[in-house]
Each structure stands twice: as C-alpha cells, then as structure tokens.
C-alpha cells in the first residue's frame, strides 16, 4: 500500500514540475514586463496579478497530487510544510530585524526577492521529513 501511494506521488511529479515551471515562467515574464509598463496602469496591474493565478494553478496541482497519495506520504508532506513554514517565519523575522538594525540599509537583496528561497527551503524540509519517516 505504501509503495503504491509513493508510486502515485512520483507519477504526479511531472505534472507538478510542469505547473511549477509554468508559474515561474509567468512570474519572470511579469517581472520583466513590469519594467516597461507605466506604474499604476491597468496593464501593469493585470500583469502583476497574472502570477497569482499561475501560482494558484500550481497549488491546485500539488494539492491533487497530495490527495492521491497514501497516508504516510501525506504525513511527510504535512511535516515538511510545518517545518518549512516555521523556518520561513524565522528567516524572514531575522532578516526584517537585521534590516531595522541597519536602518534599512542592509546589503542583502530586497525583501521582495527573498520568496525565491522558499521553494528550496521547502525541498530541504521535505528531505528532513522523508528521512524521519524511513
């Protein structure tokens, strides 16, 4: 049973990867387009919203894959999400406080660019959770 659930999860990975690639492509295209659009224009607002819909589609594909997984895989995913969420809060809180301590002149990338690290952080937490349930 456990093997079958993992096989179903692995079978869902191409769809998840495709949805993630689509979301990332829409985000990169929107980010690039926003440099050329007039701030506050209807086009700029619609362009800035487009990645939200692409991300929602990605989240829907991931949720479908998790629903089809067995109980152990669901537990692993939940454990990884819980660890990734709390770690993310810690990282963002620390960066925010460091920025305040440096009077807003911290030499790190702007806070709006830190979201890129979150998928990698989730992947690390997923590896930790998988190891825990071996």
C-alpha positions as CSV (number, residue, x, y, z in Angstrom):
1,X,0.0,0.0,0.0
2,X,2.8,2.4,1.0
3,X,4.7,1.7,-2.2
4,X,1.6,2.2,-4.3
5,X,1.0,5.6,-2.7
6,X,4.6,6.7,-3.4
7,X,4.3,5.5,-6.9
8,X,1.2,7.6,-7.4
9,X,3.1,10.6,-5.9
10,X,6.0,10.0,-8.2
11,X,3.6,9.7,-11.1
12,X,2.2,13.1,-10.3
13,X,5.7,14.7,-10.2
14,X,5.8,15.6,-14.0
15,X,2.5,17.4,-13.6
16,X,3.7,19.3,-10.5
17,X,7.0,20.1,-12.2
18,X,5.2,21.4,-15.3
19,X,2.8,23.5,-13.2
20,X,5.8,24.9,-11.2
21,X,7.7,25.7,-14.5
22,X,4.6,27.5,-15.8
23,X,4.2,29.5,-12.7
24,X,7.9,30.5,-12.7
25,X,7.7,31.5,-16.4
26,X,4.7,33.7,-15.8
27,X,6.4,35.3,-12.8
28,X,9.6,36.0,-14.7
29,X,7.6,37.4,-17.7
30,X,5.5,39.6,-15.5
31,X,8.6,40.9,-13.6
32,X,10.3,41.7,-16.9
33,X,7.1,43.3,-18.4
34,X,6.5,45.5,-15.3
35,X,9.8,47.3,-16.0
36,X,8.3,48.6,-19.3
37,X,4.7,49.3,-18.2
38,X,3.6,52.6,-16.7
39,X,3.2,52.3,-12.9
40,X,-0.5,52.2,-11.9
41,X,-1.8,51.5,-15.4
42,X,-4.4,48.8,-16.0
43,X,-1.8,46.8,-17.9
44,X,0.6,46.9,-15.0
45,X,-2.0,45.9,-12.5
46,X,-3.2,42.9,-14.7
47,X,0.4,41.9,-15.3
48,X,1.2,41.9,-11.6
49,X,-1.8,39.8,-10.9
50,X,-1.1,37.1,-13.5
51,X,1.5,35.2,-11.4
52,X,-1.0,34.9,-8.6
53,X,-3.4,32.9,-10.9
54,X,-0.4,30.8,-12.1
55,X,0.6,30.0,-8.6
56,X,-2.9,29.1,-7.6
57,X,-3.0,26.6,-10.5
58,X,0.3,25.2,-9.3
59,X,-1.1,24.9,-5.7
60,X,-4.1,23.1,-7.1
61,X,-2.0,20.5,-9.0
62,X,0.1,19.9,-5.8
63,X,-3.0,19.5,-3.7
64,X,-4.4,17.0,-6.1
65,X,-1.2,15.0,-6.0
66,X,-1.1,15.0,-2.2
67,X,-4.8,13.9,-2.1
68,X,-4.0,10.9,-4.2
69,X,-1.0,9.9,-2.0
70,X,-1.2,7.4,0.8
71,X,-1.3,8.4,4.5
72,X,2.4,8.2,5.0
73,X,3.2,10.5,2.1
74,X,0.5,12.9,3.3
75,X,2.1,12.9,6.8
76,X,5.5,13.5,5.3
77,X,4.2,16.4,3.3
78,X,2.5,17.9,6.3
79,X,5.6,17.6,8.4
80,X,7.7,19.2,5.7
81,X,5.2,22.1,5.4
82,X,5.1,22.7,9.1
83,X,8.9,22.8,9.3
84,X,9.2,24.9,6.2
85,X,6.6,27.4,7.5
86,X,8.2,27.9,10.9
87,X,11.7,28.1,9.3
88,X,10.4,30.7,6.8
89,X,9.0,32.8,9.6
90,X,12.3,32.6,11.5
91,X,14.3,33.6,8.4
92,X,12.0,36.5,7.4
93,X,11.8,37.7,11.0
94,X,15.6,37.7,11.3
95,X,16.1,39.5,8.0
96,X,13.5,42.1,8.9
97,X,15.2,42.8,12.3
98,X,18.6,42.9,10.6
99,X,17.2,45.4,8.2
100,X,15.9,47.5,11.0
101,X,19.2,47.2,12.9
102,X,21.0,48.6,9.8
103,X,18.5,51.4,9.4
104,X,17.1,50.0,6.2
105,X,20.5,49.9,4.5
106,X,21.1,46.2,4.7
107,X,23.2,45.0,1.7
108,X,21.0,41.9,1.2
109,X,18.6,41.7,-1.8
110,X,15.3,43.5,-1.1
111,X,12.7,41.6,0.9
112,X,10.5,41.2,-2.2
113,X,13.2,39.0,-3.7
114,X,13.5,36.5,-0.8
115,X,10.5,34.4,-1.8
116,X,12.7,32.7,-4.3
117,X,14.5,30.9,-1.5
118,X,11.3,29.4,-0.1
119,X,10.9,26.5,-2.6
120,X,14.4,25.5,-1.8
121,X,13.8,25.7,1.9
122,X,10.7,23.5,1.4
123,X,12.7,21.0,-0.5
124,X,15.2,20.8,2.3
125,X,12.4,20.3,4.9
126,X,10.9,17.6,2.7
127,X,14.2,15.7,2.7
128,X,14.4,16.1,6.5
129,X,10.8,14.8,6.8
130,X,11.4,11.9,4.5
131,X,14.5,10.9,6.5
132,X,12.5,11.0,9.7
133,X,9.9,8.5,8.4
134,X,12.3,6.0,6.8
